[in-house]
Amino acid sequence: MPIVEAMLTQRAIRRVKPDPVDDRIVLRCLELALEAPTGSNRQNWEFVVVKDRTVKAKLGAQYRRLWKLYGGLGRRIRSGEQSVKILNSVQWQVDHFEEIPVLVVCCLRGGFRVPFLPQPPIAASSHYGSIYPSAQNLLLAAQSVGLGAALITMPLWSNTVARRILRLPASVEPCCIVALGWPKGRYGSKPRKPVGTVVHLDQYGQQPWRDQAPTTERHHRPGVHSPRIVDQRPATANRQSPAIWRCKHCGALVHPANESAPVAWCARCGRLTESRRDGGD
Ligand SMILES: Cc1cc2nc3c(=O)[nH]c(=O)nc-3n(C[C@H](O)[C@H](O)[C@H](O)COP(=O)(O)O)c2cc1C
């Protein structure tokens, strides 16, 4: 999948199937997450892959606690189709949290603090800024194999409780969660502001591009399908440059979710198989 298409179509996919996600896919996505930059190249990230239902339930209970307050407030003060859609989709995730197959808790090691010295805001920015590029890479990597992914923080609102649930040492801080699973249904276009309304030239307030028409055409997300839907698509499906390879288990032709997908499910034998680029046959 071309990078521009990936960015245009990546969005918060909260409704996912309970079907398992192969560990190899998760690890491959995490490998790609590690390509991201970190402050001073410290690579001080740690990722906890949560698959255990009990652990998920404990994090889910935390999510529910905050959502009861925040979601209730949201429903009272927000209206409009888009807001209602988001609120309903978060509600679905909150209600089905234990069924989400994989939660990746993205953590950072060792926030550096000089005692009694006030820290400039840039210190916090540099510290937490070291986890979000990797989380974004993880979102994009997940999408490239047709997985649904959503970045969430609410289950971690209490650092102390989250640390206890995950048995994190004091030096490791949970920052955000990327929830992964095969998407239920299809997702439409996403609402974004026109570029000229948030871009300033030289100094804040000078916005010469304010009235510029957007060059991005908002369209439906083409890359998100469950693995079975992917496999059912005919070889001649509407793809510009189909990347097709043979299943390494049974030799059948495999049609991945998109051109750069590293893995796909074989429609004939149902097993996971890698693309040739990743060492498959
Ligand atoms: C720092 C951060 C925290 C977020 N926390 C949550 C969360 O706790 N729960 C949730 O459902 N979505 C959460 N989101 C996802 C946003 O709601 C989502 O990115 C936004 O609605 C845009 O969605 P779209 O890309 O599908 O348009 C978070 C996103 C970010 C960047």
The ligand as a Gaussian input file, in Angstrom:
#p B3LYP/6-31G(d) Opt

LIG

0 1
 C       -3.558000      10.670000      22.575000
 C       -4.815000       9.997000      22.083000
 C       -5.644000       9.370000      22.998000
 C       -6.800000       8.711000      22.587000
 N       -7.566000       8.043000      23.508000
 C       -8.666000       7.376000      23.109000
 C       -9.426000       6.601000      24.033000
 O       -9.102000       6.502000      25.215000
 N      -10.525000       5.949000      23.561000
 C      -10.884000       5.997000      22.247000
 O      -11.869000       5.364000      21.883000
 N      -10.163000       6.695000      21.344000
 C       -9.069000       7.381000      21.741000
 N       -8.315000       8.070000      20.809000
 C       -8.690000       8.022000      19.389000
 C       -9.357000       9.278000      18.878000
 O      -10.625000       9.394000      19.401000
 C       -9.373000       9.188000      17.365000
 O       -8.045000       9.186000      16.905000
 C      -10.124000      10.319000      16.730000
 O      -11.467000      10.254000      17.064000
 C       -9.984000      10.324000      15.212000
 O      -10.517000       9.159000      14.688000
 P      -10.496000       8.883000      13.098000
 O       -9.057000       8.810000      12.705000
 O      -11.200000       7.572000      12.910000
 O      -11.220000      10.011000      12.455000
 C       -7.148000       8.709000      21.213000
 C       -6.301000       9.343000      20.281000
 C       -5.152000       9.952000      20.703000
 C       -4.256000      10.587000      19.675000

